[in-house]
Amino acid sequence: MKRRQPEIIADAPFRVEPSTQLPILCLIKDASRYPIWLEQVIVDVNYSSGRSQAICFPIGERIESPLWHRVFSIDPLEPGLTAVEVDFWFRDEKGKHIVRNDNYRRTSDAPLVVQIASEPLPRSQGWYYGETHFHSIYTSDQVEFGSPVAAAVQLAQAMGFGWMAVTDHSYDLDDYLGDAVRNSPALPLWEQLRTEVAELNFNTGDFVTLVGEEISCGNSWGRNIHLLGYGIERFIPGSGDSAKRLLRVSPELSIGEVLARIREQGGVAYAAHPCAAIPLSQRFILQRRSWRSADFEEPGLSGLQFWNGVKDLGFHRGRQEWISLLLAGKRIFALAGNDAHGDFNRSRRIRIPFLKIGEADHNCFGKVRTCVLVKGALSEKSILHALGNGCCILTDGPFVIFRMGNEENEKAEIGGNVAGRNFTLQMEAKTNQEFGVFEKIEVFQGIISEREERKIKVFRRPCSRFANIPNLKVEGPCYFRIEARTRKDNLCITNPIWVQPAV
């Protein structure tokens, strides 16, 4: 599988908003070991109507750095599905070469498929889409690496996003620059990430990047699990499952210890893909496990990132674990993310070292989205507040939000709470042709004293964007939440609003 060439990869968002340029990310890694002369990049865009365009970007540059990247922007000719081919023309000591899309052996070299949207993502004022689980180039080791942060910001903006969280592995962020095996006490990668994000936020006023970590820590059995920490300034170690320490796989810190450190910094913590299936090799070699029920009881945990790019068994188990915690009276929230390692269009990941690279499109950046409600200006602080207080919805298409109001006209937004005797649920639901009409919108009431969740209303393909459920009376503490599904099987899940009967 190994070539005496740098890794050459083309990437693009799987979807861009209407009237937006299509950004093409070209990335060359390890040219410091295998220098090349890059002559040009040619991008062919083929539309479903039969139209096409070919654009040549002259380069004429010797590439000999550990990482080189460039984002080229194209004005699409029309909306719809497009097939994008990216050809790299270069020469090295062996002669001239043309690489199409990537130079990995045993990959498809298939076109990048991009949806040029004809309608924007459905949303309401004050709500912003984002990516909660993204690995940048600071996750770079023997088997994986991500995208440059600045390039990710450009691609995310084209997708209609307002924010993203960079959550590189704790066991990568403690390395020396350019050395994926040795750890540096000075933490140059962590410091460089923080500096880069601060500069990006200063220069990009309409987009916010959060600094985070995906931290390896010990569950109640002392096995390695992963936890997402947002808004932290001081590095939190975690290298138990890094595969860098021979026969040493015990976690340095427990979940409780990590949560305490995040809480001390004013950060926000979510369980990362807590119920996902763990491959046998990782279970035995790295001692990785899923989260256990006792782990969710640790103080300081805001919620579960159980929707991890795809509605698989881990999604269904995680959703049920979340509901069980809600019915047990725990104020805990849900989050969606993709665990994208770059991967804006499709992922190319090692399956069997030196033998096989797998390709998939279900863990692409932004495939599922977390949409947050921001009060006031969009900022790091306002997004962290929304994540920490559950003011968010999870979706891969439709947009559904609701409020709860009492007889005194006091209202609570998603993630909030309200007390009273008589309540009205006010719902707003939006979709578009890309995601399909609503098949059903289900309203759930969680009765905490009975540990039972009841479906109190089902809307079937509502014609109106707005709907009310008046005269809701409650006898004890409960919560309300909504799930909406379209005829194309796109889904939206809201976080709850908690309701308390007036004394």
C-alpha positions in Angstrom: 0.0 0.0 0.0 2.9 2.4 0.7 4.0 4.7 -2.1 7.2 6.8 -2.1 5.0 9.9 -2.5 3.4 12.2 -0.1 -0.3 11.6 0.7 -2.4 13.6 -1.7 -6.1 14.2 -1.0 -8.9 16.3 -2.4 -12.0 17.1 -0.3 -15.1 19.2 -0.5 -18.3 19.7 1.6 -21.0 17.1 0.8 -23.4 20.1 0.7 -23.2 23.8 0.2 -25.8 26.5 0.7 -27.5 28.3 -2.2 -25.6 31.2 -3.9 -22.4 30.0 -2.2 -19.0 29.2 -3.8 -18.0 25.6 -3.7 -14.7 25.2 -1.8 -12.3 22.5 -2.9 -9.7 21.5 -0.3 -6.4 20.2 -1.6 -4.1 18.7 0.9 -0.6 17.2 0.6 1.0 15.6 3.7 4.5 14.4 4.3 6.1 16.2 1.4 9.0 16.9 3.8 9.9 13.2 3.2 8.8 13.0 -0.4 9.2 16.5 -2.1 7.2 17.1 -5.3 6.8 19.9 -7.8 3.1 20.7 -8.0 2.4 22.1 -11.5 -1.4 22.6 -11.4 -4.7 21.4 -10.0 -7.6 20.9 -12.5 -11.2 20.6 -11.1 -13.9 19.2 -13.3 -17.5 19.7 -12.1 -20.2 17.6 -13.7 -23.9 18.5 -13.1 -26.9 16.2 -13.2 -28.3 18.3 -16.2 -25.3 17.3 -18.3 -23.5 20.6 -18.0 -19.9 20.7 -16.8 -17.1 23.1 -16.1 -13.3 22.6 -15.9 -11.2 25.0 -14.0 -7.4 25.0 -14.0 -5.5 26.4 -11.0 -1.8 26.9 -11.9 0.5 26.3 -8.9 4.1 26.0 -10.0 5.4 25.4 -6.5 7.9 23.0 -4.9 6.1 21.3 -2.0 8.5 20.0 0.7 6.7 20.9 4.0 5.1 18.3 6.3 1.6 19.7 5.4 0.5 21.9 2.5 -3.0 22.9 1.8 -5.0 25.2 -0.4 -8.7 25.9 -0.8 -9.9 26.7 -4.3 -13.3 28.2 -4.7 -15.7 27.6 -7.7 -18.9 29.4 -8.6 -21.4 26.5 -9.3 -23.4 26.8 -12.5 -26.7 25.3 -11.1 -28.2 23.6 -8.1 -28.4 19.8 -7.7 -26.1 16.9 -7.2 -22.7 17.4 -8.8 -19.7 15.1 -9.3 -16.4 16.7 -8.7 -13.1 15.3 -10.0 -9.8 16.9 -8.8 -6.6 16.1 -10.7 -3.2 16.9 -9.2 -0.5 17.4 -11.9 3.0 17.0 -10.3 6.5 15.7 -10.9 9.1 14.1 -8.6 12.4 12.3 -9.1 10.6 9.5 -11.0 8.9 11.7 -13.5 5.5 13.2 -14.1 2.2 12.0 -12.5 -1.5 12.8 -12.3 -3.4 11.9 -9.2 -7.2 12.0 -9.3 -8.9 12.7 -5.9 -6.4 10.8 -3.8 -3.3 8.6 -4.3 -4.2 5.8 -1.8 -4.0 2.3 -3.2 -7.2 0.3 -3.1 -9.5 3.2 -2.8 -12.2 4.0 -5.3 -10.8 7.3 -6.6 -14.5 8.1 -7.1 -15.8 11.6 -7.7 -16.6 13.8 -4.7 -20.4 14.1 -4.7 -21.7 17.5 -3.6 -25.2 18.8 -3.2 -25.5 22.3 -4.4 -28.5 23.3 -2.4 -31.4 25.2 -4.0 -32.8 26.0 -0.5 -31.0 27.0 2.7 -30.9 24.9 5.8 -34.2 25.5 7.6 -33.8 27.6 10.7 -35.2 30.5 12.8 -33.6 33.7 14.0 -31.1 33.2 16.8 -30.5 29.5 15.9 -27.0 28.5 14.5 -25.9 25.2 13.1 -22.6 23.7 14.2 -20.3 20.6 14.4 -19.6 19.3 17.9 -17.0 16.6 17.2 -14.3 17.3 14.7 -10.6 16.2 14.5 -8.2 18.7 12.9 -4.6 18.2 11.7 -3.7 18.3 15.4 -5.0 14.7 15.5 -2.1 13.2 13.6 -0.6 9.9 14.4 0.3 6.5 12.9 -3.2 5.8 11.5 -5.2 9.0 11.1 -5.1 12.8 10.6 -7.6 15.6 10.1 -7.9 18.9 8.3 -6.3 22.2 8.9 -8.5 24.3 11.2 -8.5 27.4 8.9 -9.6 25.3 5.9 -12.3 23.6 8.0 -13.7 27.1 8.9 -14.0 28.0 5.2 -15.8 24.7 4.3 -18.1 24.9 7.3 -19.1 28.5 6.3 -20.0 27.3 2.8 -22.3 24.7 4.4 -24.2 27.3 6.3 -22.7 26.7 9.7 -22.0 29.4 12.3 -19.6 27.5 14.6 -17.7 24.3 15.2 -15.7 22.6 18.0 -12.2 21.3 17.4 -12.0 18.1 19.6 -8.6 16.5 18.9 -7.5 13.5 20.9 -5.9 14.2 24.2 -3.2 11.6 23.4 -2.3 13.5 20.2 -2.3 17.0 21.6 0.5 16.2 24.0 3.0 15.3 21.3 6.1 17.0 20.0 5.7 18.9 16.8 6.1 16.4 13.9 6.5 13.5 16.3 3.4 11.3 16.8 5.1 9.0 19.3 6.9 11.2 21.9 5.1 13.4 24.4 6.3 16.9 25.1 5.8 18.5 28.6 5.6 21.9 27.0 2.5 20.9 25.0 3.5 22.8 21.8 0.5 21.3 19.8 -2.0 22.3 22.4 -0.6 25.8 22.6 -0.5 26.1 18.9 -4.1 25.0 18.6 -5.3 27.6 21.1 -3.3 30.3 19.4 -4.6 29.4 16.0 -8.2 29.3 17.1 -7.9 32.7 18.9 -6.6 34.3 15.7 -9.3 32.7 13.6 -12.0 33.9 16.0 -10.5 37.4 16.0 -10.4 37.5 12.1 -13.7 35.7 11.4 -16.4 37.7 13.1 -19.4 35.7 11.8 -18.0 32.3 12.7 -16.9 30.9 16.0 -14.5 28.0 16.7 -14.4 26.4 20.1 -11.3 24.7 21.5 -12.0 21.3 22.9 -10.6 17.9 23.5 -11.7 14.3 23.1 -10.3 13.0 26.4 -9.5 9.4 27.1 -10.4 8.6 30.7 -11.4 5.7 32.9 -15.0 4.5 33.4 -16.3 2.8 36.6 -14.6 -0.4 35.5 -11.3 1.4 34.9 -11.5 0.9 31.2 -10.9 3.6 28.6 -13.8 5.7 27.3 -13.9 9.1 25.6 -15.3 12.4 26.8 -15.7 15.7 25.0 -14.6 18.8 26.8 -15.5 22.2 25.4 -14.2 25.7 26.3 -11.2 24.6 28.3 -8.0 26.5 28.5 -5.7 24.1 30.3 -4.8 20.8 28.7 -6.3 17.6 30.3 -4.2 14.5 29.8 -5.5 11.1 28.7 -3.3 8.6 26.9 -4.5 5.2 28.1 -5.7 4.0 24.7 -3.1 5.9 22.7 -1.3 2.7 21.6 2.0 4.6 22.3 2.9 2.9 25.6 3.6 -0.8 25.2 1.3 -2.9 27.5 0.3 0.2 29.4 -3.3 1.0 28.7 -4.6 2.1 32.1 -6.2 5.5 32.1 -4.5 8.3 33.9 -7.7 10.0 35.1 -11.2 8.7 35.9 -14.3 10.3 34.5 -14.9 12.1 37.8 -11.4 13.6 37.8 -11.7 14.8 34.2 -15.2 16.3 34.8 -13.8 18.1 37.9 -11.0 19.6 35.8 -13.5 20.7 33.1 -15.8 22.2 35.7 -12.9 24.1 37.3 -12.2 25.8 33.9 -15.8 26.7 33.3 -16.1 24.2 30.5 -18.8 21.9 29.2 -18.6 18.1 29.1 -20.4 15.5 27.0 -20.0 11.7 26.8 -18.5 11.0 23.3 -20.4 8.3 21.4 -21.1 6.6 24.7 -23.0 3.5 23.5 -21.1 2.9 20.2 -20.0 -0.7 19.5 -16.2 -1.1 20.2 -14.3 -3.3 17.7 -12.8 -6.5 19.3 -9.2 -5.4 18.5 -9.7 -2.1 20.4 -11.4 -3.9 23.3 -8.5 -6.3 23.9 -5.5 -4.3 22.8 -6.5 -0.8 24.0 -9.0 -1.7 26.7 -11.6 0.6 25.2 -15.2 0.2 26.3 -18.6 1.9 26.1 -20.0 4.1 28.9 -21.8 2.3 31.7 -25.0 3.4 33.5 -23.0 4.4 36.6 -20.7 6.6 34.5 -23.6 8.9 33.6 -24.2 9.7 37.3 -20.9 11.5 37.7 -21.5 15.2 38.6 -20.6 17.8 35.9 -21.7 15.8 32.9 -24.0 17.9 30.7 -25.1 15.2 28.3 -24.6 12.5 25.7 -23.3 12.9 22.2 -25.1 9.7 21.2 -25.9 10.6 17.6 -22.5 10.1 15.9 -23.0 10.5 12.2 -25.4 7.6 11.7 -28.5 6.1 13.2 -26.9 2.8 14.1 -27.2 0.5 17.2 -25.0 3.0 19.2 -27.5 5.8 18.3 -30.5 3.7 19.4 -28.9 2.5 22.6 -27.6 6.0 23.4 -31.1 7.6 22.8 -32.7 5.0 25.1 -30.0 5.6 27.8 -30.7 9.4 27.6 -34.4 8.9 28.0 -33.9 6.6 31.0 -31.7 9.3 32.6 -34.4 11.9 32.0 -37.1 9.7 33.5 -34.9 9.1 36.5 -35.1 12.9 37.1 -31.6 13.8 35.8 -31.3 17.1 33.9 -29.2 15.9 31.0 -29.0 16.8 27.4 -28.4 15.3 24.0 -25.9 16.3 21.3 -25.1 15.3 17.7 -21.7 15.2 16.1 -19.8 13.2 13.4 -16.4 12.3 14.8 -15.1 13.6 11.5 -11.3 13.4 10.9 -11.4 16.0 8.2 -13.7 14.0 6.0 -16.0 16.7 4.5 -17.2 14.4 1.7 -16.2 10.9 2.5 -13.8 9.4 5.0 -10.7 7.4 4.0 -9.5 5.5 7.1 -7.1 2.6 7.7 -9.1 -0.6 8.3 -6.2 -3.1 8.3 -2.7 -1.4 8.7 -0.7 -1.6 5.4 -3.4 -3.6 3.7 -6.7 -1.9 3.6 -8.2 1.6 3.6 -12.0 1.8 4.0 -14.3 4.5 2.6 -17.6 5.8 4.0 -19.7 8.9 3.9 -21.7 8.6 7.1 -19.2 10.4 9.4 -18.6 13.4 7.3 -18.3 16.9 8.8 -21.8 18.2 9.4 -23.7 15.1 8.3 -25.7 15.5 11.5 -25.9 18.9 13.0 -26.4 20.5 16.4 -28.3 23.7 16.2 -28.0 26.0 19.2 -30.1 28.9 20.4 -28.0 31.9 21.0 -29.1 34.9 23.1 -27.5 38.1 21.9 -24.3 38.0 19.8 -22.8 34.8 18.4 -19.6 34.2 20.5 -17.6 31.4 22.3 -19.4 32.3 25.5 -22.9 32.2 24.0 -22.3 28.9 22.3 -20.9 27.3 25.5 -23.9 28.6 27.4 -26.2 26.9 24.9 -24.3 23.6 25.0 -24.1 23.7 28.8 -27.8 24.4 29.2 -29.2 22.1 26.5 -30.5 25.0 24.3 -30.1 22.9 21.2 -31.6 20.5 18.8 -30.1 17.5 16.8 -30.9 17.1 13.1 -29.8 15.7 9.8 -32.4 17.7 8.0 -35.6 19.2 9.4 -35.8 22.0 11.9 -38.3 21.8 14.9 -38.3 23.9 18.0 -40.9 24.6 20.6 -41.7 26.7 23.7 -43.7 26.1 26.8 -45.8 28.9 28.2 -47.9 29.0 31.4 -51.1 30.9 32.3 -49.1 33.9 33.3 -47.6 34.1 29.8 -44.2 33.1 31.1 -42.3 31.1 28.5 -39.4 28.6 28.5 -37.2 27.7 25.5 -35.6 24.4 24.8 -33.4 23.4 27.7 -35.3 25.6 30.2 -38.0 25.1 32.7 -41.3 26.7 33.7 -43.8 26.3 36.5 -47.6 26.8 36.5 -51.0 25.2 36.4 -52.0 25.4 32.8 -49.5 25.2 29.9 -49.4 25.7 26.1 -46.9 24.1 23.9 -46.0 26.3 20.9 -44.2 24.4 18.0 -42.4 25.7 14.9 -41.5 23.1 12.3 -39.6 23.7 9.0 -38.3 21.4 6.3 -37.6 21.8 2.5 -37.6 19.8 -0.7 -34.1 18.5 0.0 -35.1 16.8 3.2 -38.7 16.0 2.3 -42.1 16.7 3.8 -42.8 15.7 7.4 -44.0 12.1 7.8 -44.8 12.7 11.5 -44.0 15.0 14.4 -44.3 13.3 17.8 -44.6 15.2 21.1 -43.5 13.3 24.2 -44.2 13.9 27.9 -41.9 12.3 30.4 -43.7 11.6 33.7 -40.8 11.4 36.2 -42.8 10.0 39.1 -43.9 7.0 37.0 -40.7 6.8 34.9 -42.8 6.7 31.8 -42.6 8.6 28.6 -46.0 9.1 26.8 -46.7 10.2 23.3 -49.3 12.9 23.8 -49.6 14.2 20.2 -48.7 13.2 16.7 -48.8 15.6 13.8 -49.0 14.0 10.4 -47.5 16.1 7.6 -48.6 19.4 9.0 -49.4 22.1 6.5 -48.6 25.0 8.8 -45.1 25.8 10.2 -46.7 26.5 13.5 -48.9 24.5 15.8 -50.1 24.8 19.4 -51.2 22.2 22.0 -53.2 24.2 24.6 -54.5 23.3 28.1 -51.8 21.0 29.1 -52.1 20.2 32.8 -49.5 18.4 34.8 -49.7 16.6 38.2 -46.1 16.4 39.0 -42.6 17.2 37.6 -42.3 16.2 34.0 -40.6 17.2 30.7 -41.7 17.7 27.1 -39.6 17.0 24.0 -40.2 16.5 20.3 -39.0 14.1 17.5 -39.8 14.8 13.9 -39.2 12.6 10.9 -39.6 13.4 7.1 -40.6 11.0 4.3 -36.9 10.9 3.3 -36.1 9.5 6.8 -34.4 12.7 8.0 -34.8 13.2 11.7 -34.9 16.1 14.3 -34.7 15.5 18.1 -35.2 18.4 20.5 -33.8 18.6 24.0 -36.5 18.8 26.7 -38.3 21.6 28.5 -39.0 20.8 32.1 -42.3 21.6 33.7 -43.2 21.9 37.4 -46.7 22.3 38.7 -47.2 25.4 40.8 -47.5 24.9 44.5 
